Amino acid sequence: QVQPVESGGGLVQPGGSLRLSCAASGIIFSSYAVGWYRQAPGKQRELVAVIGSGGTAVYADSAKGRFTVSRDNAKNTVALQMNSLKPEDTAVYYCTVRNNYSSYWGQGTQVTVSS
């Protein structure tokens, strides 16, 4: 069973930065797209950023200019660098690894932006 694992969450002050990581094994990682989603209390899960198998990245408007997604296929990891964090970025962040046939979700990592 493929189980992506997120790490790097925590508590940060407004304006600060965090770097999340998503690791997955048991698949040909380079052939999968990886998406980052988040879910704040009382809200629906929403897309933050996606990076395709070829490295093309797409961002939600809320992430553009502040977040950067990158992948290291040699390490089977995808990183989400989050800068200029705002209180409204507070949420559980999930990564999903997917191709045309299957998708796998991690358990999530909490990000709290607060002074």
Phi, psi and chi 1 to 4 in degrees:
 res  aa     phi    psi   chi1   chi2   chi3   chi4
   1 GLN       -  129.3 -179.4   70.3   15.5      -
   2 VAL   -82.9  129.7  178.4      -      -      -
   3 GLN  -135.3   99.7  178.5   64.3   64.8      -
   4 PRO   -63.1  147.1  -22.2   33.2      -      -
   5 VAL  -126.0  121.6  178.2      -      -      -
   6 GLU   -93.5  150.4  -57.1   94.8  -21.1      -
   7 SER  -151.8  165.6   61.1      -      -      -
   8 GLY   103.8   -3.4      -      -      -      -
   9 GLY   -71.1  172.6      -      -      -      -
  10 GLY   162.1 -165.5      -      -      -      -
  11 LEU  -102.1  130.8  172.4   64.3      -      -
  12 VAL  -141.8  150.0   64.0      -      -      -
  13 GLN   -78.7  154.7  -67.4 -173.3  -19.6      -
  14 PRO   -53.6  137.1  -27.5   36.3      -      -
  15 GLY    89.9   -9.5      -      -      -      -
  16 GLY   -83.5 -175.3      -      -      -      -
  17 SER  -131.0  152.3  -61.8      -      -      -
  18 LEU  -142.3  152.5  -80.6  176.1      -      -
  19 ARG  -124.5  113.7 -174.8  177.1  179.1   86.2
  20 LEU   -92.7  151.2  -54.3 -176.6      -      -
  21 SER  -131.5  143.8 -178.4      -      -      -
  22 CYS  -125.1  123.6  173.3      -      -      -
  23 ALA  -120.1  140.9      -      -      -      -
  24 ALA  -143.8  140.1      -      -      -      -
  25 SER  -129.0  167.8   59.5      -      -      -
  26 GLY    86.4    7.7      -      -      -      -
  27 ILE  -137.9  166.2   55.0  173.8      -      -
  28 ILE   -82.7   87.0  -57.4  174.0      -      -
  29 PHE   -55.1  -38.1 -172.6   79.2      -      -
  30 SER   -64.5  -17.3   60.6      -      -      -
  31 SER   -93.9    2.4   67.4      -      -      -
  32 TYR  -109.6  143.6  -76.3   71.6      -      -
  33 ALA   -81.3  152.0      -      -      -      -
  34 VAL  -128.8  127.0  178.5      -      -      -
  35 GLY  -115.3  147.7      -      -      -      -
  36 TRP  -110.6  129.4  -76.6   98.3      -      -
  37 TYR  -125.0  163.0  -71.5   73.8      -      -
  38 ARG  -142.5  154.3   66.9 -173.6 -177.0 -173.5
  39 GLN  -139.5  116.7 -172.6  165.8   19.6      -
  40 ALA   -91.2  157.8      -      -      -      -
  41 PRO   -56.1  129.5  -26.3   35.0      -      -
  42 GLY    77.8    5.6      -      -      -      -
  43 LYS  -122.7  162.5  -65.6 -173.2  177.2 -179.1
  44 GLN   -76.4  155.3  -70.4 -172.9  -28.4      -
  45 ARG   -66.7  137.3 -168.3  171.2  -65.4 -171.6
  46 GLU  -132.4  150.3   62.8  177.3    5.0      -
  47 LEU   -71.7  138.7  174.6   69.3      -      -
  48 VAL  -106.8  -51.6  176.5      -      -      -
  49 ALA  -162.9  152.7      -      -      -      -
  50 VAL  -134.7  140.2  175.3      -      -      -
  51 ILE  -123.4  125.7 -174.1  164.2      -      -
  52 GLY   -76.8  173.2      -      -      -      -
  53 SER   -63.0  -26.4   57.4      -      -      -
  54 GLY   -88.4   -2.7      -      -      -      -
  55 GLY    99.9   -2.5      -      -      -      -
  56 THR   -72.7  132.8  -60.2      -      -      -
  57 ALA  -112.6  143.2      -      -      -      -
  58 VAL  -128.5  138.9  176.6      -      -      -
  59 TYR  -124.4  147.7  -62.4   91.0      -      -
  60 ALA   -68.7  154.7      -      -      -      -
  61 ASP   -56.9  -35.7  -73.1  -15.5      -      -
  62 SER   -67.7  -18.9   59.3      -      -      -
  63 ALA  -101.8  -19.4      -      -      -      -
  64 LYS   -59.1  132.1  -71.9  178.3 -178.6  176.5
  65 GLY    84.5  -13.0      -      -      -      -
  66 ARG  -118.6  -34.2  -60.6 -171.5  -60.3  128.2
  67 PHE  -110.4  146.8  -64.2    0.5      -      -
  68 THR  -134.6  127.6  -57.6      -      -      -
  69 VAL  -105.4  139.9   62.2      -      -      -
  70 SER  -146.8  159.8   59.7      -      -      -
  71 ARG  -132.8  149.8   64.6 -171.9  -58.3  154.7
  72 ASP  -127.8   94.4 -176.0  -20.3      -      -
  73 ASN   -66.3  -26.5  -69.6  -30.5      -      -
  74 ALA   -65.5  -28.9      -      -      -      -
  75 LYS  -105.2    2.8  -63.6 -178.7  178.4  178.7
  76 ASN    55.0   43.5  -77.3   16.8      -      -
  77 THR  -133.9  152.6   59.3      -      -      -
  78 VAL  -127.9  134.9  165.2      -      -      -
  79 ALA  -110.5  148.0      -      -      -      -
  80 LEU  -123.3  105.8 -178.4   67.5      -      -
  81 GLN   -88.2  121.0  177.2   67.8   40.8      -
  82 MET  -116.8  117.7  -55.9 -172.2  -64.4      -
  83 ASN  -115.8  164.8  -60.6  -33.4      -      -
  84 SER    50.0   48.1  -57.8      -      -      -
  85 LEU   -66.5  146.3  -76.3  162.6      -      -
  86 LYS  -120.7  157.9  -54.6  174.1 -177.9  179.1
  87 PRO   -55.5  -33.2  -29.5   37.2      -      -
  88 GLU   -71.5   -6.1   51.3  -97.4   44.4      -
  89 ASP   -82.8   -6.1  -65.4  -43.4      -      -
  90 THR   -61.6  124.8  -64.5      -      -      -
  91 ALA  -178.7  171.0      -      -      -      -
  92 VAL   -88.6  128.5  178.0      -      -      -
  93 TYR  -104.2  129.2  -76.1   69.0      -      -
  94 TYR  -118.0  146.4  -59.9   88.7      -      -
  95 CYS  -112.1  148.4   76.8      -      -      -
  96 THR  -130.4  136.7  177.7      -      -      -
  97 VAL  -112.1  125.7  179.1      -      -      -
  98 ARG  -148.2  152.5   63.4 -180.0   57.2  170.8
  99 ASN  -136.8 -163.9   63.8    8.9      -      -
 100 ASN   -69.5  -12.7  -71.7  -20.4      -      -
 101 TYR  -115.6  -21.5  -50.8  101.2      -      -
 102 SER  -156.6  159.4   56.3      -      -      -
 103 SER  -144.5  147.6   64.7      -      -      -
 104 TYR  -134.7  138.1  -52.3   95.4      -      -
 105 TRP  -113.8  143.6  -73.5   84.7      -      -
 106 GLY   -83.6  178.1      -      -      -      -
 107 GLN   -85.3  -13.7  -64.9  -63.1  -52.0      -
 108 GLY    97.3  156.5      -      -      -      -
 109 THR  -137.5  136.2 -175.6      -      -      -
 110 GLN   -80.9  132.0  176.0   70.9   44.9      -
 111 VAL  -119.5  123.8  170.8      -      -      -
 112 THR  -123.8  123.3  -57.7      -      -      -
 113 VAL  -111.6  110.0 -175.9      -      -      -
 114 SER  -158.8  148.9  174.8      -      -      -
 115 SER   -94.1      -   55.6      -      -      -
